Amino acid sequence: MKKTLVVLAHPSIERKSIANKIIMEKIRTIKGVKIKNLYQEYPSFKFNIETEQAALIEAESIIFQFPFYWYGVPGILKEWLDQVFTYSFAFGSTGNKLKGKQFLVSMTIGGPEDAYKAGGYNNFPINDLLKPLQQMANLTGMKFNTPIVSYNMIYVPGVYNKKEEVEQRAKEHAEQLYKYIVGS
Ligand SMILES: Cc1cc2nc3c(=O)[nH]c(=O)nc-3n(C[C@H](O)[C@H](O)[C@H](O)COP(=O)(O)O)c2cc1C
């Protein structure tokens, strides 16, 4: 198993999450996986850049775990990228610290899969919407692995989905991610 760093970006994993909570409960059982809970560690978004960069250097495999928010990553994850993936660290002529690492997006999506297509409610396939992250991996020399995504993960009682079904899908997602990590 590769040395793995899971960067978790969920604003309320303990109180409000269903899907990401179930996924993280499973991932926490894997010995040796380092988990960085951004909202918990940095509620004011003031990152310790040295600590963050050291954790990235140490990892052979980097995973972003997050709920899809406004067609992208939650705000804290974008801010973390902006502050931590600096010139001469992540890119630029000497910025090669991430080169050769494995990178994976593991994401829960509120909407249904068939909304994510040309002419659908959300117009674009999910792979198109993930292109900024794919290009971030390209620029930094990381290998962009096929994302693990699950749809229909929003739960609003009586409106969107049934709780047990969301929980079941989250368990399946967790299983897939677990296998990816232990098999790496
Ligand atoms: C601020 C916010 C923005 C969201 N934006 C999207 C979106 O752009 N597309 C989508 O399909 N779902 C969207 N959702 C739904 C979340 O992706 C969904 O609730 C989440 O993946 C469920 O995971 P959780 O139970 O761990 O919170 C959004 C939810 C919130 C709170």
The ligand as an ORCA input file, in Angstrom:
! r2SCAN-3c Opt
* xyz 0 1
  C     -23.215     24.578     -0.921
  C     -23.658     23.362     -1.678
  C     -23.477     23.295     -3.044
  C     -23.852     22.145     -3.761
  N     -23.645     22.117     -5.107
  C     -23.974     21.004     -5.803
  C     -23.732     20.932     -7.224
  O     -23.185     21.859     -7.838
  N     -24.110     19.803     -7.882
  C     -24.676     18.735     -7.235
  O     -24.977     17.745     -7.884
  N     -24.899     18.773     -5.895
  C     -24.549     19.871     -5.169
  N     -24.747     19.914     -3.792
  C     -25.190     18.684     -3.092
  C     -24.001     17.975     -2.419
  O     -23.049     17.565     -3.381
  C     -24.467     16.753     -1.610
  O     -25.391     17.201     -0.663
  C     -23.299     16.066     -0.914
  O     -22.451     15.451     -1.881
  C     -23.759     15.007      0.075
  O     -22.667     14.608      0.883
  P     -22.751     14.708      2.497
  O     -23.911     13.877      2.958
  O     -21.444     14.155      2.970
  O     -22.900     16.160      2.858
  C     -24.428     21.046     -3.070
  C     -24.636     21.141     -1.687
  C     -24.264     22.278     -0.995
  C     -24.494     22.346      0.506
*
